[in-house]
Amino acid sequence: MTIFAVISGAESWEDIEDFGETHLDFLKQYGDFENGIPVHDTIARVVSCISPAKFHECFINWMRDCHSSNDKDVIAIDGKTLRHSYDKSRRRGAIHVISAFSTMHSLVIGQIKTDKKSNEITAIPELLNMLDIKGKIITTDAMGCQKDIAEKIQKQGGDYLFAVKGNRGG
């Protein structure tokens, strides 16, 4: 229910509860809601028990199953800083993620969190390790235009198309 709600635009625990109430008949196809939709506090407690690392692993495996390794896909790799993700009270900067987007399937097939935008160069190889890129074309902006990244893509059986800028070395 939570995943459906978030994909549909829910931004709070209350939004998720409202989504559940509104779409109860649909949700009953996928789970037992004999006692109705859980209240937002229960949803928050349950979600807080989920290990982010384990959830990420499940997500990657699910995407790998959904994403046929036989297609001739173009996978766009790009980094984004998530708006409103900074935490002033804990003095944490905004979250930066590197995502791999399947242009054929129009969905994110993998992502990895980095500490800073400057860490994209080290995060991209980690992201590539999660993906089956054999026979696929990998694109990235000038930040990812690195000899080591190009070699890694080739070793994994993929091809690459990089944007090049005059101010990028390596």
Backbone torsions as a table, in degrees:
resi	resn	phi	psi	omega
1	MET	NA	-44.5	-177.6
2	THR	-61.6	-43.4	-179.8
3	ILE	-64.5	-46.0	176.6
4	PHE	-56.3	-44.6	-177.1
5	ALA	-64.2	-45.7	-178.8
6	VAL	-65.6	-41.7	177.1
7	ILE	-60.3	-31.6	-179.2
8	SER	-86.0	2.6	173.9
9	GLY	109.9	2.9	178.6
10	ALA	-63.3	135.9	-178.3
11	GLU	-122.5	-0.4	-179.9
12	SER	-145.3	167.1	177.7
13	TRP	-62.1	-36.5	177.9
14	GLU	-65.0	-39.8	177.2
15	ASP	-60.9	-39.7	179.9
16	ILE	-65.7	-43.3	177.2
17	GLU	-61.0	-45.9	178.7
18	ASP	-59.9	-42.6	177.6
19	PHE	-58.3	-45.9	-179.9
20	GLY	-60.0	-44.1	179.3
21	GLU	-63.3	-41.6	-177.7
22	THR	-70.2	-33.8	-173.6
23	HIS	-114.4	30.1	-175.9
24	LEU	-57.4	-44.1	-179.3
25	ASP	-61.0	-42.1	177.2
26	PHE	-62.5	-46.0	-176.3
27	LEU	-65.8	-28.5	-179.9
28	LYS	-63.5	-19.3	175.6
29	GLN	-68.0	-22.8	-172.2
30	TYR	-114.7	-7.7	-178.3
31	GLY	-165.2	171.3	-179.5
32	ASP	-90.9	113.2	178.0
33	PHE	-119.0	42.8	-177.8
34	GLU	-56.2	-35.7	-179.6
35	ASN	-98.1	14.4	179.7
36	GLY	85.7	-168.6	-178.4
37	ILE	-82.6	136.0	176.5
38	PRO	-66.0	151.3	177.9
39	VAL	-72.8	162.4	-174.1
40	HIS	-59.8	-33.7	178.3
41	ASP	-64.6	-39.2	178.2
42	THR	-66.8	-42.6	177.9
43	ILE	-58.5	-46.0	-179.6
44	ALA	-62.2	-42.6	179.5
45	ARG	-63.4	-44.2	-179.0
46	VAL	-65.1	-46.2	-179.1
47	VAL	-63.7	-35.6	-179.6
48	SER	-67.1	-17.4	178.6
49	CYS	-84.4	-10.6	-177.3
50	ILE	-82.1	129.5	176.8
51	SER	-71.7	121.4	178.0
52	PRO	-56.6	-38.3	-179.5
53	ALA	-65.7	-43.1	179.5
54	LYS	-67.9	-39.2	178.0
55	PHE	-62.8	-43.5	178.9
56	HIS	-60.8	-43.5	178.6
57	GLU	-61.4	-43.4	177.6
58	CYS	-63.0	-41.8	179.7
59	PHE	-61.7	-46.7	-179.3
60	ILE	-62.0	-44.1	178.9
61	ASN	-63.7	-39.6	178.2
62	TRP	-63.9	-45.5	179.4
63	MET	-63.9	-38.5	178.6
64	ARG	-62.0	-40.3	178.1
65	ASP	-68.0	-37.6	-178.8
66	CYS	-74.8	-28.0	-171.9
67	HIS	-98.2	103.1	-176.9
68	SER	-60.4	132.7	179.2
69	SER	-79.3	-5.5	-178.3
70	ASN	-92.6	-9.6	-176.3
71	ASP	-81.4	161.4	-179.3
72	LYS	-98.3	65.4	-172.8
73	ASP	-82.6	157.4	168.2
74	VAL	-109.8	124.4	-178.8
75	ILE	-110.8	118.5	-179.3
76	ALA	-95.3	123.0	178.5
77	ILE	-106.3	128.6	-177.9
78	ASP	-153.6	150.6	177.3
79	GLY	-102.7	145.4	178.4
80	LYS	-140.1	142.1	170.9
81	THR	-94.1	125.9	-176.5
82	LEU	-77.7	123.0	179.7
83	ARG	-62.4	144.8	176.5
84	HIS	61.3	22.9	-178.8
85	SER	-98.6	-2.3	178.8
86	TYR	-74.6	155.4	-178.2
87	ASP	-127.1	96.7	-177.8
88	LYS	-62.5	-40.2	-175.8
89	SER	-64.1	-30.9	179.7
90	ARG	-104.0	5.3	179.9
91	ARG	54.3	44.7	177.1
92	ARG	-107.7	135.5	178.1
93	GLY	-73.0	175.1	179.7
94	ALA	-64.2	150.8	179.3
95	ILE	-77.7	135.2	177.2
96	HIS	-118.9	128.1	-179.9
97	VAL	-123.6	148.0	172.8
98	ILE	-107.7	126.0	-177.1
99	SER	-119.0	149.1	172.6
100	ALA	-110.7	118.1	-174.7
101	PHE	-111.1	121.7	176.3
102	SER	-79.7	113.9	-179.8
103	THR	-72.4	-27.8	179.4
104	MET	-70.5	-39.5	-175.6
105	HIS	-101.1	-6.2	179.8
106	SER	55.2	47.1	176.4
107	LEU	-152.7	156.4	177.7
108	VAL	-76.0	125.6	-178.4
109	ILE	-105.3	-3.6	176.8
110	GLY	-177.2	152.5	175.0
111	GLN	-157.0	158.3	-179.6
112	ILE	-143.5	140.1	-179.8
113	LYS	-87.8	139.6	175.4
114	THR	-123.0	160.9	179.3
115	ASP	-73.6	-39.1	-176.6
116	LYS	-144.7	159.9	178.2
117	LYS	-56.6	-34.2	-177.8
118	SER	-66.1	-15.3	-179.4
119	ASN	-86.8	5.3	178.7
120	GLU	-56.8	-39.2	-175.8
121	ILE	-61.3	-37.2	178.2
122	THR	-85.1	-24.9	-178.2
123	ALA	-78.9	-32.5	-177.5
124	ILE	-58.7	-46.3	177.0
125	PRO	-60.1	-36.3	176.7
126	GLU	-63.4	-41.8	178.4
127	LEU	-64.5	-42.7	178.7
128	LEU	-60.2	-33.5	178.0
129	ASN	-61.6	-27.1	-178.1
130	MET	-81.6	-14.2	-169.5
131	LEU	-110.2	150.5	169.4
132	ASP	-94.7	103.1	-174.8
133	ILE	-108.5	9.4	-179.1
134	LYS	-59.2	125.6	178.6
135	GLY	78.7	5.7	-177.8
136	LYS	-106.6	158.7	175.5
137	ILE	-101.9	127.2	179.8
138	ILE	-105.4	127.6	176.5
139	THR	-115.1	151.5	175.1
140	THR	-156.3	163.6	178.5
141	ASP	-80.6	-173.7	-175.4
142	ALA	-61.1	-28.2	179.4
143	MET	-60.0	-35.7	-178.6
144	GLY	-90.0	2.9	-178.3
145	CYS	-79.8	81.6	-176.6
146	GLN	-131.7	142.6	-179.5
147	LYS	-57.6	-44.1	-179.2
148	ASP	-62.2	-38.5	179.6
149	ILE	-68.4	-43.4	178.3
150	ALA	-60.2	-43.6	179.2
151	GLU	-64.0	-39.5	179.4
152	LYS	-63.6	-43.4	178.8
153	ILE	-60.3	-46.0	179.4
154	GLN	-63.3	-41.1	179.3
155	LYS	-63.2	-30.1	179.5
156	GLN	-88.3	4.7	175.0
157	GLY	88.1	13.1	179.1
158	GLY	-102.1	174.2	172.9
159	ASP	-117.6	164.2	-178.1
160	TYR	-136.1	154.9	174.6
161	LEU	-139.8	108.7	-175.2
162	PHE	-109.5	143.8	169.2
163	ALA	-78.5	139.4	-177.7
164	VAL	-121.2	135.2	175.1
165	LYS	-122.4	154.9	179.8
166	GLY	-67.5	-19.4	-176.0
167	ASN	-96.0	9.6	-179.6
168	ARG	-103.5	129.8	175.4
169	GLY	-95.5	177.7	165.8
170	GLY	87.8	NA	NA
